[in-house]
Amino acid sequence: MATTPRPAATADREAAADREAAADRPGLRARAARSPAGRHVALLACYLAAGIAATWPRAAYLTGRVPAVRDVSSYVWDLWWVARQVSRLGNPWFTHQMGAPAGMQLGFDTTMPLAGLVMTPVTVAFGPASSFFLLTIAMPGLLCYVMFRAARLWLHSWGAISAGALFGLSAMLAWQDWYHLNIAIGAAWLPMTVEAAVRLRRLPGLRRGIIAGLVLGTSVLVNQETAVMAVILAALILAPRLVRRPVAARLAGVSAAALVAAVVASPQLIAMAQQASAGGAAAPAAAQAHGYGLYGAQLPGLFGPSPRVADFGLSGLAAIYQYRQPAEGVPTFGLVLTALAVAGLAVSWRRHSAWLLALLWLGCAALALGTTLYAGRRQYVPLAGTWHGARVSLALPYTWFVRIPGLSALREADRLALLGLVPAALLAGSAVDWLRDHARPLAVTVLALAVLEAGWSGIPHRGTMRTALPALDRPIAADRSGSIVLDIPFGLRGGIPLYGSAISPRALLLATADGHPRAMSYSSWVPAPTAAAITAHAFYRGLIAAQHGHRSRPALLAAARQDAEGMDIGWVLAWHRLKPAVSSYLTATGFRFSYRADGVSVYRPGRRRHR
């Protein structure tokens, strides 16, 4: 079909419009850059890049390796389990994939159901290790951003941006991102709680109450320890104004927040209540009291230089920091953050809020010291007392804090320093704002020094492990019988109480690939019903005894052999060289060597039928 030519005047007008639009494009880009959304996206991108740099070589593990730590493999398993249950519309708070055949409740475990739900598409498409990589790589930058959002309620741009970086890139949180992902993710809800609660306090209303409730409710679905901290923060922010002026609008907003939080958190709370009612959250009082004394932060390390400075050749300065439990965290605010926080209080001393932030910071630091005081390499017990056989200091607040109903599960005192990191970062941001206005070169110098204490690069002696062992796992994955895989060393581990021996960190990674239920378990709490059901099996009792070097009598061996066949234990993986007692036990109960791959020896049932 022929086309009708356009009039020349019309063509000229269209060409002029095109030239005008082309000339205006830089202006459009500039306005986009100046828009609030554009600035926030740019800032988030900078934070993400800084987080990758501060935790390098974490991002380099995308090639298929993770830190060789049992906690890390458990997070990969958690993401796999939640995605599996979501895709099958199943219950993620109970599993038969650990502690088989008994199964176990996960109400008090680090399952991270909300994170697992969000990452389900990635987990299903690319595997749980990919979800784990994305979360750990992005988390430092996201922590910076949520802290920035909270800080801008008080501070100017420089101060708020610095507060975000000092929080999210701190060695304390970067270490958690490396080894305790649930704690790192949960910590993001602390600044989010501050922002939501402060907005509700400043302008009470139903809408802001619902937002605050959503923040608090979802925090429970990520990590229960930091959720308790978030509730404490919200109460400290909202309660004083509510008590002084309980107007209807304020009461309505707080009531809406409480109701929404309870509804959103109800699946997790119900699972926890069910586990507690079944005796799955109970632990010997003496074991708990002894555990409280293990994880207290030390002085002056809590306020001293971060051990991160050793990576820059400052080993002498890093030696000031000491902690008895290097596998549990890096409880230190760092020297630069401490100095900035003190300076922030000095320049803001006329503000009532500054003193409240300082009080919260120092209160959390005091709680983080635990039940006894460690200064340097010496232990002090002021006002000494005894609690369930454990020596405690009646002068330290944590001794009384864990006796408050509902707070006894906060077993690691040092993690309360994470709560103190929020007010410390806000005070430090105030100092940066002041320096920007009065001594800008000094502000640049101080922030440059803060870089030396930022982030974490891993613990070298821990090494890494591959996320997949195809040579070992291919025959197991091809077995569609659903038989139990027994990993040796065997144990029910992770929290308290403990049974058997420490398990291999690679066992749970393998479980996500082949889908077979595992006899061992690794969870925050070992539920008493699971432990009782497992130890009721003659085979498991004999195996635990063999791991401790004891040999079983013929009658027990015969019962154990029959028991193993009844449970359908189809695969035994020896992750290390077997002790003679364990090797003899496997032979006596009917297992024979099958093959060896990836440094692991595999045993199968002998003459009995493989199902």
JOGIBEL-V636551 format. One record per residue. N is the residue number from 1. RES is the residue in one letter. SS is DSSP state (H for helix, E for strand, C for the rest). OMEGA is omega in radians with two decimals (none if undefined). BURIAL is + if it has 16 or more other ideal C-beta (glycine too) atoms within 10 Angstrom, else -. Layout:
# JOGIBEL-V636551
{{N:RES:SS:OMEGA:BURIAL} {N:RES:SS:OMEGA:BURIAL}}
This chain:
# JOGIBEL-V636551
{{1:M:C:3.13:-} {2:A:C:3.14:-} {3:T:C:3.14:-} {4:T:C:-3.13:-} {5:P:C:-3.14:-} {6:R:C:3.05:-} {7:P:C:-3.10:-} {8:A:H:-3.12:-} {9:A:H:3.13:-} {10:T:H:3.13:-} {11:A:H:3.12:-} {12:D:H:-3.13:-} {13:R:H:-3.13:-} {14:E:H:3.11:-} {15:A:H:3.12:-} {16:A:H:3.12:-} {17:A:H:3.12:-} {18:D:H:3.13:-} {19:R:H:3.14:-} {20:E:H:3.12:-} {21:A:H:3.13:-} {22:A:H:3.13:-} {23:A:H:-3.07:-} {24:D:H:-3.06:-} {25:R:H:3.08:-} {26:P:H:3.10:-} {27:G:H:3.11:-} {28:L:H:3.12:-} {29:R:H:3.14:-} {30:A:H:3.12:-} {31:R:H:3.10:-} {32:A:H:3.13:-} {33:A:H:-3.13:-} {34:R:H:-3.12:-} {35:S:C:3.12:-} {36:P:H:-3.12:-} {37:A:H:3.14:-} {38:G:H:3.13:-} {39:R:H:-3.14:-} {40:H:H:3.11:-} {41:V:H:3.13:-} {42:A:H:3.14:-} {43:L:H:3.11:+} {44:L:H:3.11:+} {45:A:H:3.10:-} {46:C:H:3.11:-} {47:Y:H:3.14:+} {48:L:H:3.11:+} {49:A:H:3.12:-} {50:A:H:3.12:+} {51:G:H:3.10:+} {52:I:H:-3.14:+} {53:A:H:-3.07:-} {54:A:H:-3.14:+} {55:T:C:3.10:+} {56:W:C:0.29:-} {57:P:C:-3.11:-} {58:R:H:-3.09:+} {59:A:H:-3.13:-} {60:A:H:-3.12:-} {61:Y:H:3.05:+} {62:L:H:3.14:-} {63:T:H:3.07:-} {64:G:C:3.10:-} {65:R:E:3.07:+} {66:V:E:3.07:+} {67:P:E:-3.08:+} {68:A:C:-3.10:+} {69:V:C:-3.12:+} {70:R:H:3.12:+} {71:D:H:-3.12:+} {72:V:H:3.13:+} {73:S:H:3.11:+} {74:S:H:3.10:+} {75:Y:H:3.06:+} {76:V:H:3.10:+} {77:W:H:3.14:+} {78:D:H:3.13:+} {79:L:H:3.10:+} {80:W:H:-3.07:+} {81:W:H:3.14:+} {82:V:H:3.12:+} {83:A:H:3.12:+} {84:R:H:-3.12:+} {85:Q:H:3.10:+} {86:V:H:-3.12:+} {87:S:H:3.12:-} {88:R:C:-3.09:-} {89:L:C:-3.14:-} {90:G:C:-3.11:-} {91:N:C:-3.12:-} {92:P:C:-3.07:+} {93:W:C:3.00:+} {94:F:E:-3.10:-} {95:T:E:2.94:+} {96:H:C:-3.11:-} {97:Q:C:3.00:+} {98:M:C:-3.12:+} {99:G:C:-3.10:+} {100:A:C:0.13:+} {101:P:C:-3.05:-} {102:A:C:-3.03:+} {103:G:C:-3.11:+} {104:M:E:3.07:+} {105:Q:E:-3.05:+} {106:L:C:-3.11:+} {107:G:C:-3.13:+} {108:F:C:-3.11:+} {109:D:C:3.13:+} {110:T:C:-3.03:+} {111:T:C:-3.14:+} {112:M:C:-3.03:+} {113:P:H:-3.14:+} {114:L:H:3.10:+} {115:A:H:3.11:+} {116:G:H:3.11:+} {117:L:H:-3.13:+} {118:V:H:-3.07:+} {119:M:C:-3.10:+} {120:T:H:3.12:+} {121:P:H:3.12:-} {122:V:H:-3.12:+} {123:T:H:-3.12:+} {124:V:H:-3.06:-} {125:A:H:-2.99:-} {126:F:H:3.13:-} {127:G:C:-3.09:+} {128:P:H:3.12:+} {129:A:H:3.11:+} {130:S:H:3.08:+} {131:S:H:3.13:+} {132:F:H:3.13:+} {133:F:H:-3.10:+} {134:L:H:-3.13:-} {135:L:H:-3.09:+} {136:T:H:-3.14:+} {137:I:H:-3.07:+} {138:A:H:-2.95:+} {139:M:H:3.12:+} {140:P:H:3.12:+} {141:G:H:3.11:+} {142:L:H:3.08:+} {143:L:H:3.08:+} {144:C:H:-3.03:+} {145:Y:H:-3.12:+} {146:V:H:3.07:+} {147:M:H:3.07:+} {148:F:H:-3.12:+} {149:R:H:3.10:+} {150:A:H:-3.07:+} {151:A:H:-3.08:+} {152:R:C:3.04:+} {153:L:C:3.14:-} {154:W:C:-2.89:+} {155:L:C:3.01:+} {156:H:C:-2.98:+} {157:S:H:-3.10:-} {158:W:H:-3.11:+} {159:G:H:-3.12:+} {160:A:H:3.12:+} {161:I:H:3.12:+} {162:S:H:3.11:+} {163:A:H:3.10:+} {164:G:H:-3.12:+} {165:A:H:-3.13:+} {166:L:H:3.11:+} {167:F:H:-3.00:+} {168:G:H:-3.12:+} {169:L:C:3.13:+} {170:S:E:3.11:+} {171:A:H:-3.13:+} {172:M:H:-3.13:+} {173:L:H:3.13:+} {174:A:H:3.08:+} {175:W:H:3.12:+} {176:Q:H:3.11:+} {177:D:H:3.11:+} {178:W:H:-2.91:+} {179:Y:H:3.13:+} {180:H:C:-3.03:+} {181:L:H:-3.12:+} {182:N:H:3.12:+} {183:I:H:-3.14:+} {184:A:H:3.13:+} {185:I:H:-3.14:+} {186:G:H:3.14:+} {187:A:H:3.11:+} {188:A:H:-3.12:+} {189:W:H:3.11:+} {190:L:H:3.04:+} {191:P:H:3.11:+} {192:M:H:3.09:+} {193:T:H:3.11:+} {194:V:H:-3.12:+} {195:E:H:-3.10:+} {196:A:H:-3.10:+} {197:A:H:3.12:+} {198:V:H:3.10:+} {199:R:H:3.11:+} {200:L:H:3.14:+} {201:R:H:-3.09:+} {202:R:H:-3.12:-} {203:L:C:-3.07:-} {204:P:C:3.12:+} {205:G:C:-3.08:-} {206:L:H:-3.09:-} {207:R:H:-3.13:-} {208:R:H:3.04:+} {209:G:H:3.11:+} {210:I:H:3.12:+} {211:I:H:3.12:+} {212:A:H:3.11:+} {213:G:H:3.10:+} {214:L:H:3.13:+} {215:V:H:-3.11:+} {216:L:H:-3.12:+} {217:G:H:-3.14:+} {218:T:H:3.10:+} {219:S:H:3.12:+} {220:V:H:-3.12:+} {221:L:C:3.11:+} {222:V:C:-3.11:+} {223:N:C:-3.02:+} {224:Q:H:3.14:+} {225:E:H:-3.14:+} {226:T:H:3.05:+} {227:A:H:3.07:+} {228:V:H:3.09:+} {229:M:H:3.13:+} {230:A:H:3.10:+} {231:V:H:3.09:+} {232:I:H:3.11:+} {233:L:H:-3.13:+} {234:A:H:3.14:+} {235:A:H:3.14:-} {236:L:H:-3.13:-} {237:I:H:-3.00:+} {238:L:H:-2.99:+} {239:A:H:-3.09:-} {240:P:H:-3.14:-} {241:R:H:-3.11:+} {242:L:H:-3.14:+} {243:V:H:-3.09:-} {244:R:H:-3.07:-} {245:R:C:-3.10:-} {246:P:C:3.14:-} {247:V:C:-3.03:-} {248:A:H:-3.10:-} {249:A:H:-3.13:-} {250:R:H:3.10:+} {251:L:H:-3.14:-} {252:A:H:-3.14:-} {253:G:H:-3.14:+} {254:V:H:3.11:+} {255:S:H:3.10:-} {256:A:H:3.12:+} {257:A:H:-3.12:+} {258:A:H:-3.12:+} {259:L:H:-3.13:-} {260:V:H:3.13:+} {261:A:H:-3.14:+} {262:A:H:-3.12:-} {263:V:H:-3.11:-} {264:V:H:-3.09:+} {265:A:H:-2.99:+} {266:S:H:3.11:-} {267:P:H:3.12:+} {268:Q:H:-3.12:+} {269:L:H:3.10:+} {270:I:H:3.12:-} {271:A:H:3.11:+} {272:M:H:3.13:+} {273:A:H:3.11:-} {274:Q:H:3.13:-} {275:Q:H:3.14:+} {276:A:H:-3.13:+} {277:S:H:3.11:-} {278:A:C:-3.13:-} {279:G:C:-3.08:-} {280:G:C:3.12:+} {281:A:C:-3.12:+} {282:A:C:3.08:-} {283:A:C:3.11:+} {284:P:C:-3.10:-} {285:A:H:-3.14:-} {286:A:H:3.13:-} {287:A:H:3.11:-} {288:Q:H:-3.11:+} {289:A:H:3.10:+} {290:H:H:-3.13:+} {291:G:H:3.13:+} {292:Y:H:-3.10:+} {293:G:C:-3.05:+} {294:L:C:-2.90:+} {295:Y:C:3.09:+} {296:G:C:3.07:+} {297:A:C:-3.07:+} {298:Q:C:3.05:+} {299:L:E:0.00:+} {300:P:C:-3.05:-} {301:G:C:-3.13:+} {302:L:C:3.14:+} {303:F:C:-3.07:+} {304:G:C:-3.14:+} {305:P:C:3.08:+} {306:S:C:3.07:+} {307:P:H:3.10:+} {308:R:H:-3.08:+} {309:V:H:3.09:+} {310:A:H:3.11:+} {311:D:H:-3.14:-} {312:F:H:3.07:-} {313:G:C:-3.11:-} {314:L:C:-3.07:-} {315:S:H:3.13:-} {316:G:H:3.11:-} {317:L:H:-3.14:+} {318:A:H:-3.10:+} {319:A:C:3.09:-} {320:I:C:3.12:+} {321:Y:C:3.07:+} {322:Q:C:3.08:+} {323:Y:C:-3.05:+} {324:R:C:-3.06:+} {325:Q:C:-3.09:-} {326:P:C:3.12:-} {327:A:C:-3.06:-} {328:E:C:3.12:+} {329:G:C:3.07:+} {330:V:C:-3.08:+} {331:P:C:3.06:+} {332:T:C:3.06:+} {333:F:C:-3.10:+} {334:G:C:-3.07:+} {335:L:H:-3.10:+} {336:V:H:3.12:+} {337:L:H:3.12:+} {338:T:H:-3.13:+} {339:A:H:3.12:+} {340:L:H:3.13:+} {341:A:H:3.09:+} {342:V:H:3.10:+} {343:A:H:3.11:+} {344:G:H:3.07:+} {345:L:H:-3.12:+} {346:A:H:-3.10:-} {347:V:H:-3.12:+} {348:S:C:-2.97:+} {349:W:C:3.12:-} {350:R:C:-3.12:-} {351:R:C:3.11:-} {352:H:H:-3.10:-} {353:S:H:-3.14:-} {354:A:H:3.12:+} {355:W:H:3.09:-} {356:L:H:3.09:-} {357:L:H:3.12:+} {358:A:H:3.12:+} {359:L:H:3.10:-} {360:L:H:3.13:+} {361:W:H:-3.10:+} {362:L:H:3.09:-} {363:G:H:3.10:+} {364:C:H:3.10:+} {365:A:H:3.12:+} {366:A:H:3.10:+} {367:L:H:-3.09:+} {368:A:H:-3.14:+} {369:L:C:3.08:+} {370:G:C:-3.04:+} {371:T:C:3.02:+} {372:T:C:-3.06:+} {373:L:E:3.07:+} {374:Y:E:3.08:+} {375:A:E:-3.01:-} {376:G:C:3.13:-} {377:R:C:-3.09:-} {378:R:E:3.13:-} {379:Q:E:3.08:-} {380:Y:E:3.13:-} {381:V:C:3.11:+} {382:P:C:-3.06:-} {383:L:C:-3.04:-} {384:A:E:3.06:-} {385:G:E:3.14:-} {386:T:E:3.13:-} {387:W:E:-3.09:+} {388:H:C:3.09:-} {389:G:C:-3.14:-} {390:A:E:3.13:+} {391:R:E:-3.09:-} {392:V:E:3.07:+} {393:S:E:3.12:+} {394:L:C:3.14:-} {395:A:C:-3.10:-} {396:L:C:-3.03:+} {397:P:H:-3.11:+} {398:Y:H:3.10:+} {399:T:H:-3.14:+} {400:W:H:-3.10:-} {401:F:H:-3.07:+} {402:V:C:3.07:+} {403:R:C:3.08:-} {404:I:C:-3.12:-} {405:P:C:3.13:-} {406:G:C:-3.09:-} {407:L:C:-3.11:-} {408:S:C:-3.13:+} {409:A:C:3.09:+} {410:L:C:-2.95:+} {411:R:C:-3.09:+} {412:E:C:-3.08:+} {413:A:H:-3.06:+} {414:D:H:-3.11:+} {415:R:H:3.07:+} {416:L:H:3.03:+} {417:A:H:3.09:+} {418:L:H:3.09:+} {419:L:H:3.11:+} {420:G:H:3.13:+} {421:L:H:-3.13:+} {422:V:H:3.11:+} {423:P:H:3.12:+} {424:A:H:3.13:+} {425:A:H:3.12:+} {426:L:H:3.09:+} {427:L:H:3.11:+} {428:A:H:3.08:+} {429:G:H:3.07:+} {430:S:H:3.12:+} {431:A:H:3.13:+} {432:V:H:3.08:+} {433:D:H:-3.14:+} {434:W:H:3.14:+} {435:L:H:3.13:+} {436:R:H:-3.11:+} {437:D:H:-3.00:-} {438:H:H:-3.10:-} {439:A:C:-3.03:-} {440:R:H:3.10:-} {441:P:H:3.11:-} {442:L:H:3.10:-} {443:A:H:3.12:+} {444:V:H:-3.14:-} {445:T:H:-3.12:-} {446:V:H:-3.14:+} {447:L:H:3.07:+} {448:A:H:3.07:-} {449:L:H:3.13:-} {450:A:H:3.13:+} {451:V:H:-3.12:+} {452:L:H:-3.12:+} {453:E:H:-3.03:+} {454:A:E:2.97:+} {455:G:C:-3.13:+} {456:W:C:-3.09:+} {457:S:C:3.10:+} {458:G:C:3.10:+} {459:I:C:-2.99:-} {460:P:H:-3.03:-} {461:H:H:3.11:-} {462:R:H:3.09:-} {463:G:C:-3.12:-} {464:T:E:3.07:+} {465:M:E:3.13:+} {466:R:E:3.13:-} {467:T:C:3.13:+} {468:A:C:3.08:+} {469:L:C:-3.00:+} {470:P:H:-3.13:-} {471:A:H:3.12:-} {472:L:H:-2.92:+} {473:D:H:-3.06:+} {474:R:H:3.11:-} {475:P:H:-3.14:-} {476:I:H:3.13:+} {477:A:H:3.13:-} {478:A:H:3.11:-} {479:D:C:-3.08:+} {480:R:C:-3.05:-} {481:S:C:-3.07:-} {482:G:C:-3.14:-} {483:S:C:-3.09:+} {484:I:E:3.01:+} {485:V:E:3.11:+} {486:L:E:3.11:+} {487:D:E:3.10:+} {488:I:E:0.19:+} {489:P:C:-3.11:+} {490:F:C:3.08:+} {491:G:E:2.97:+} {492:L:E:-2.92:+} {493:R:E:3.03:+} {494:G:C:-3.11:+} {495:G:C:3.07:+} {496:I:E:-0.18:+} {497:P:C:-3.10:-} {498:L:C:3.12:-} {499:Y:E:3.09:+} {500:G:E:-3.05:+} {501:S:C:3.09:+} {502:A:C:-3.05:-} {503:I:C:3.06:+} {504:S:C:3.12:+} {505:P:C:-3.09:+} {506:R:H:-3.04:+} {507:A:H:-3.11:+} {508:L:H:3.06:+} {509:L:H:3.14:+} {510:L:H:-3.12:+} {511:A:H:-3.13:+} {512:T:H:-3.11:+} {513:A:H:-3.06:+} {514:D:H:3.06:+} {515:G:C:3.13:-} {516:H:C:3.05:+} {517:P:C:-3.12:+} {518:R:E:3.08:+} {519:A:C:-3.13:+} {520:M:C:3.05:+} {521:S:E:3.05:+} {522:Y:E:-3.05:+} {523:S:C:-3.11:+} {524:S:C:3.06:+} {525:W:E:3.04:+} {526:V:C:-3.08:+} {527:P:C:-3.13:+} {528:A:H:3.11:+} {529:P:H:3.10:+} {530:T:H:3.14:+} {531:A:H:-3.14:+} {532:A:H:-3.13:-} {533:A:H:3.14:+} {534:I:H:-3.10:+} {535:T:H:3.04:-} {536:A:C:3.13:-} {537:H:C:-3.13:+} {538:A:H:-3.10:+} {539:F:H:-3.12:+} {540:Y:H:3.10:+} {541:R:H:3.13:+} {542:G:H:-3.14:+} {543:L:H:3.12:+} {544:I:H:3.09:+} {545:A:H:-3.14:+} {546:A:H:3.11:+} {547:Q:H:3.09:+} {548:H:C:3.04:-} {549:G:C:-3.11:-} {550:H:C:3.11:-} {551:R:C:-3.09:-} {552:S:C:3.09:+} {553:R:C:-3.11:-} {554:P:H:-3.13:-} {555:A:H:3.12:-} {556:L:H:3.12:+} {557:L:H:3.12:+} {558:A:H:3.11:-} {559:A:H:-3.14:+} {560:A:H:3.12:+} {561:R:H:3.12:+} {562:Q:H:3.13:-} {563:D:H:3.14:+} {564:A:H:3.12:+} {565:E:H:3.14:+} {566:G:H:3.11:-} {567:M:H:-3.08:+} {568:D:C:2.98:+} {569:I:E:-3.03:+} {570:G:E:-3.07:+} {571:W:E:3.04:+} {572:V:E:-3.13:+} {573:L:E:3.09:+} {574:A:E:-3.06:+} {575:W:C:3.09:+} {576:H:C:3.09:-} {577:R:C:-3.05:-} {578:L:C:2.97:+} {579:K:C:3.14:-} {580:P:H:-3.13:-} {581:A:H:-3.14:+} {582:V:H:3.12:+} {583:S:H:3.11:+} {584:S:H:-3.12:-} {585:Y:H:3.13:+} {586:L:H:3.12:+} {587:T:H:-3.11:-} {588:A:H:-3.13:+} {589:T:C:2.95:+} {590:G:C:-3.12:+} {591:F:E:-3.11:+} {592:R:E:3.11:-} {593:F:E:-3.12:-} {594:S:E:3.12:-} {595:Y:E:3.11:-} {596:R:E:-3.14:-} {597:A:E:3.12:-} {598:D:C:3.11:-} {599:G:C:-3.10:-} {600:V:E:3.08:+} {601:S:E:-3.08:+} {602:V:E:3.11:+} {603:Y:E:3.12:+} {604:R:E:3.04:+} {605:P:E:-3.07:+} {606:G:C:-3.03:-} {607:R:C:-3.08:-} {608:R:C:-3.00:-} {609:R:C:3.03:-} {610:H:C:-3.12:-} {611:R:C:none:-}}
